[in-house]
Amino acid sequence: MTGPTEHVHIHAPLLLGVIGDPIAHSKSPAMHNIALEAAGLPGMYVPLHVKPEHLAEAVTGARALGFSGFNVTIPHKVEIMTLLDELDESAISCGAVNTVVIRDGITTGYNTDGIGYVRSLKEETGELNGKKVVVLGAGGAARGIVYALLKEHVSDVVIVNRTRERADELISILTDKAEGTSLSSASQDELESVLSSADILINTTSIGMHPDLDATPVDAALIPEGIVVSDLIYNPLETRLLREAKARGCTVVGGLGMFIYQGAYAFEYWTGVEAPVSLMHSAVLEALNHEHNPL
């Protein structure tokens, strides 16, 4: 991986962070602080709790405080786009930003969710070319992922959302990127028929995330045996959806790989230094383990 900042010369300590609401649960600080240390870069990555009504002030503040960049998480990934000076093609195409680089006072938004996710999915399952994919949810995370899937030339993407209009809106944004992939939407009621011919099911919603561990976005009986089932959630490492899919002989892919790789790409954009992926992975696992088994 190489970010667009390959030849950055760093002198002052780097200020980095993640903005979201809520934010206390984020494992990004654990991951990025170990990466900075391993790369020998002085600096700090901090969690920043920003309410929606203070988003514009937060962007101005980060610039004023000399931040080199920050990550953006729920619920700010779409709204932040109007507040940045420039947008990378990845951000424009999927209508969401999860990484902001600040250089010479200029803020530029990127989306590393999609490329991070696809890299993780391919590591677990192989090539995606020609696959039929069902995506649950049509929010900021779904945008990044569908955009990246289109680059992999999957045959079909069906977006299933509670409000179908939201799914249709996402399709209209991405249609010109489809390049031979069939893009369509479906309602929850159509989930069974849509899933019957799916190769891959991806949950981009927060249903099943800690602490709501008993929730699942799909009735287990609807999941075809033996397909690939992927959940973006990484806390818990195995959601109820993945547990039930595994019981049906499915190949399951948790959200941890995507989380690590989106962070690795962001780290490289900020620093120009290759991300220590395996160390970042270990740091997140340790943080998750500590959270569930505090001393």
C-alpha positions as CSV (number, residue, x, y, z in Angstrom):
1,M,0.0,0.0,0.0
2,T,1.2,3.5,-0.7
3,G,-0.7,6.6,0.2
4,P,-0.4,9.9,-1.6
5,T,2.1,11.2,0.9
6,E,5.0,9.0,0.2
7,H,7.7,11.7,0.6
8,V,6.5,13.5,3.6
9,H,9.2,14.8,5.9
10,I,8.0,14.9,9.5
11,H,9.5,17.1,12.1
12,A,7.0,18.2,14.7
13,P,5.0,15.6,16.6
14,L,2.0,14.4,14.7
15,L,-1.5,15.2,16.0
16,L,-4.1,12.7,14.8
17,G,-7.5,11.5,16.0
18,V,-10.9,10.2,15.3
19,I,-14.2,12.2,15.6
20,G,-17.5,10.5,16.3
21,D,-20.6,10.4,18.5
22,P,-20.2,8.2,20.5
23,I,-16.5,7.6,20.5
24,A,-15.4,6.0,23.8
25,H,-15.7,2.5,22.3
26,S,-13.3,3.2,19.4
27,K,-10.2,1.0,19.1
28,S,-8.6,3.4,16.6
29,P,-6.4,5.1,19.2
30,A,-4.9,1.7,20.4
31,M,-4.2,0.8,16.7
32,H,-2.7,4.1,15.6
33,N,-0.6,4.9,18.6
34,I,1.2,1.5,18.4
35,A,1.7,2.2,14.6
36,L,3.2,5.6,15.3
37,E,5.5,4.1,18.0
38,A,6.6,1.2,15.7
39,A,7.3,3.7,12.8
40,G,9.4,5.8,15.2
41,L,7.1,8.8,14.6
42,P,6.6,11.2,17.5
43,G,2.9,12.0,18.0
44,M,-0.4,11.0,19.4
45,Y,-3.8,9.8,18.1
46,V,-6.7,10.7,20.3
47,P,-10.5,10.0,20.5
48,L,-12.5,13.2,19.9
49,H,-16.2,13.2,21.0
50,V,-17.9,15.6,18.5
51,K,-21.7,16.1,18.5
52,P,-23.3,16.7,15.1
53,E,-24.0,20.4,15.9
54,H,-20.3,21.0,16.6
55,L,-18.9,19.2,13.5
56,A,-18.0,22.4,11.6
57,E,-16.2,23.8,14.7
58,A,-14.3,20.6,15.1
59,V,-12.9,20.7,11.5
60,T,-11.9,24.3,12.0
61,G,-10.4,23.4,15.4
62,A,-8.4,20.5,14.1
63,R,-6.9,22.8,11.4
64,A,-6.1,25.5,14.0
65,L,-4.5,23.1,16.4
66,G,-2.1,21.8,13.8
67,F,-3.6,18.3,13.3
68,S,-2.1,16.3,10.4
69,G,-5.4,14.5,10.0
70,F,-8.2,12.5,11.6
71,N,-10.6,9.7,11.0
72,V,-14.3,10.2,10.8
73,T,-16.8,7.7,12.2
74,I,-20.6,7.5,12.8
75,P,-22.6,9.7,12.4
76,H,-20.3,12.2,10.6
77,K,-19.1,10.4,7.4
78,V,-21.5,12.0,5.0
79,E,-22.1,15.4,6.6
80,I,-18.4,16.2,6.9
81,M,-18.0,16.3,3.1
82,T,-19.4,19.9,2.8
83,L,-16.9,21.1,5.4
84,L,-13.7,20.1,3.7
85,D,-11.6,22.0,1.1
86,E,-11.0,19.1,-1.2
87,L,-12.4,15.6,-1.8
88,D,-10.5,12.6,-3.2
89,E,-12.2,10.6,-6.0
90,S,-12.8,7.8,-3.5
91,A,-14.8,10.2,-1.3
92,I,-16.8,11.8,-4.1
93,S,-17.7,8.4,-5.7
94,C,-19.1,6.8,-2.6
95,G,-20.4,10.0,-0.9
96,A,-18.7,9.4,2.4
97,V,-15.4,10.4,4.1
98,N,-13.7,8.4,6.8
99,T,-10.2,9.9,6.6
100,V,-9.1,13.6,6.5
101,V,-5.6,14.7,5.7
102,I,-4.6,18.2,6.6
103,R,-1.6,19.6,4.8
104,D,-0.6,23.3,4.7
105,G,-4.0,24.1,6.2
106,I,-5.9,22.4,3.4
107,T,-8.3,19.6,4.4
108,T,-8.8,16.7,2.0
109,G,-11.3,13.9,2.5
110,Y,-10.7,10.3,1.5
111,N,-12.6,7.0,1.9
112,T,-10.4,4.1,2.9
113,D,-13.4,2.0,4.2
114,G,-14.1,0.4,0.9
115,I,-10.5,-0.5,-0.1
116,G,-9.8,-1.7,3.4
117,Y,-12.9,-3.9,3.3
118,V,-12.3,-5.4,-0.1
119,R,-8.6,-6.2,0.8
120,S,-9.8,-8.0,3.9
121,L,-12.6,-9.9,2.1
122,K,-10.3,-11.0,-0.7
123,E,-7.7,-12.3,1.8
124,E,-10.4,-14.5,3.3
125,T,-12.4,-15.6,0.2
126,G,-10.3,-15.0,-2.9
127,E,-11.4,-13.1,-6.0
128,L,-14.7,-11.3,-6.1
129,N,-15.1,-11.1,-9.9
130,G,-18.5,-12.3,-11.1
131,K,-20.0,-12.7,-7.6
132,K,-23.6,-11.7,-6.6
133,V,-23.5,-9.6,-3.4
134,V,-26.3,-8.6,-1.1
135,V,-25.5,-5.6,1.1
136,L,-27.6,-4.8,4.2
137,G,-27.8,-1.1,4.9
138,A,-27.3,2.0,2.8
139,G,-25.4,4.4,5.1
140,G,-21.9,5.8,4.9
141,A,-20.2,2.4,5.3
142,A,-22.3,0.8,2.6
143,R,-21.4,3.6,0.2
144,G,-17.7,3.0,0.6
145,I,-18.1,-0.8,0.3
146,V,-20.3,-0.8,-2.8
147,Y,-18.0,1.6,-4.5
148,A,-15.0,-0.7,-3.8
149,L,-17.0,-3.8,-4.9
150,L,-17.8,-2.2,-8.3
151,K,-14.0,-1.9,-8.9
152,E,-13.8,-5.7,-8.3
153,H,-16.3,-6.3,-11.1
154,V,-18.8,-8.3,-9.1
155,S,-21.8,-9.3,-11.3
156,D,-24.6,-8.0,-9.0
157,V,-25.0,-5.8,-6.0
158,V,-28.4,-5.7,-4.3
159,I,-28.8,-3.2,-1.5
160,V,-31.4,-4.0,1.1
161,N,-32.5,-1.2,3.4
162,R,-35.4,-0.5,5.8
163,T,-36.2,2.5,3.7
164,R,-35.8,1.5,0.1
165,E,-35.6,5.1,-1.0
166,R,-32.2,5.4,0.8
167,A,-30.9,2.3,-1.1
168,D,-32.2,3.8,-4.4
169,E,-30.4,7.1,-3.6
170,L,-27.2,5.2,-3.1
171,I,-27.6,3.4,-6.4
172,S,-28.2,6.7,-8.2
173,I,-24.9,8.0,-6.8
174,L,-22.9,5.0,-7.9
175,T,-24.6,4.0,-11.2
176,D,-22.0,5.7,-13.4
177,K,-19.3,3.6,-11.6
178,A,-21.1,0.3,-12.2
179,E,-19.1,-0.8,-15.3
180,G,-21.1,-3.9,-16.1
181,T,-22.2,-4.6,-12.5
182,S,-26.0,-4.8,-12.0
183,L,-27.0,-2.5,-9.2
184,S,-30.5,-2.8,-7.6
185,S,-32.4,-2.3,-4.4
186,A,-34.8,-4.5,-2.4
187,S,-37.0,-4.1,0.7
188,Q,-36.7,-6.3,3.8
189,D,-39.7,-8.3,2.6
190,E,-37.8,-9.3,-0.4
191,L,-34.7,-10.5,1.5
192,E,-35.5,-14.2,1.2
193,S,-35.8,-14.2,-2.5
194,V,-32.7,-11.9,-3.0
195,L,-30.6,-14.1,-0.7
196,S,-31.5,-17.4,-2.4
197,S,-29.2,-16.6,-5.3
198,A,-26.5,-14.7,-3.4
199,D,-22.8,-15.6,-3.2
200,I,-21.9,-13.1,-0.5
201,L,-24.0,-11.4,2.2
202,I,-22.5,-8.2,3.8
203,N,-24.0,-6.5,6.9
204,T,-23.1,-2.8,7.0
205,T,-25.6,-2.0,9.7
206,S,-24.8,-1.7,13.4
207,I,-27.3,-4.5,14.3
208,G,-25.5,-6.9,16.5
209,M,-22.8,-4.5,17.7
210,H,-21.7,-4.5,21.3
211,P,-23.6,-4.3,23.7
212,D,-26.6,-5.4,21.6
213,L,-25.1,-8.9,21.2
214,D,-28.4,-10.8,20.7
215,A,-29.5,-8.8,17.7
216,T,-29.1,-10.0,14.1
217,P,-30.1,-8.3,10.9
218,V,-31.1,-11.6,9.2
219,D,-33.1,-14.6,10.3
220,A,-30.7,-17.5,10.2
221,A,-33.1,-19.6,8.2
222,L,-32.9,-17.2,5.3
223,I,-29.1,-17.6,4.9
224,P,-28.2,-20.0,2.1
225,E,-25.9,-22.8,3.3
226,G,-22.3,-22.4,2.3
227,I,-22.2,-18.8,1.0
228,V,-19.8,-16.1,2.3
229,V,-21.3,-14.0,5.2
230,S,-19.5,-10.9,6.2
231,D,-20.2,-8.5,9.0
232,L,-18.5,-5.0,9.3
233,I,-18.9,-5.1,13.1
234,Y,-15.6,-6.0,14.9
235,N,-16.9,-5.7,18.4
236,P,-17.8,-8.4,19.2
237,L,-15.4,-10.3,16.9
238,E,-18.1,-12.8,16.1
239,T,-21.6,-11.4,15.9
240,R,-24.8,-13.5,16.2
241,L,-25.1,-13.2,12.4
242,L,-21.7,-14.8,11.9
243,R,-22.3,-17.4,14.6
244,E,-25.5,-18.6,12.9
245,A,-24.0,-18.4,9.4
246,K,-21.1,-20.6,10.5
247,A,-23.6,-23.1,11.8
248,R,-25.0,-23.2,8.3
249,G,-21.6,-24.1,6.8
250,C,-20.9,-20.5,5.6
251,T,-17.5,-18.9,5.2
252,V,-17.7,-16.0,7.7
253,V,-15.6,-12.8,7.7
254,G,-15.7,-10.5,10.7
255,G,-15.1,-6.7,10.6
256,L,-11.7,-6.7,12.2
257,G,-9.8,-7.0,8.9
258,M,-11.6,-4.1,7.3
259,F,-11.1,-2.0,10.4
260,I,-7.3,-2.7,10.4
261,Y,-6.9,-2.1,6.7
262,Q,-8.9,1.1,6.5
263,G,-6.7,2.3,9.4
264,A,-3.5,1.2,7.6
265,Y,-4.4,3.1,4.4
266,A,-5.3,6.2,6.5
267,F,-2.0,5.9,8.4
268,E,-0.1,5.9,5.1
269,Y,-2.0,8.9,3.8
270,W,-1.0,10.9,6.9
271,T,2.6,9.8,7.3
272,G,3.9,8.4,4.0
273,V,5.2,5.5,6.0
274,E,4.2,1.9,5.4
275,A,1.7,0.8,8.1
276,P,2.8,-2.0,10.5
277,V,-0.4,-4.0,9.8
278,S,0.3,-7.0,12.0
279,L,1.2,-4.8,15.0
280,M,-2.0,-2.8,14.4
281,H,-4.0,-6.1,14.3
282,S,-2.5,-7.3,17.6
283,A,-3.1,-3.9,19.3
284,V,-6.8,-4.0,18.4
285,L,-7.2,-7.6,19.6
286,E,-5.5,-6.7,22.8
287,A,-7.8,-3.7,23.3
288,L,-10.9,-5.8,22.6
289,N,-9.7,-8.5,24.9
290,H,-9.1,-6.0,27.7
291,E,-12.5,-4.4,27.2
292,H,-14.3,-7.8,27.7
293,N,-11.9,-9.1,30.4
294,P,-10.9,-6.0,32.4
295,L,-8.3,-6.6,35.1
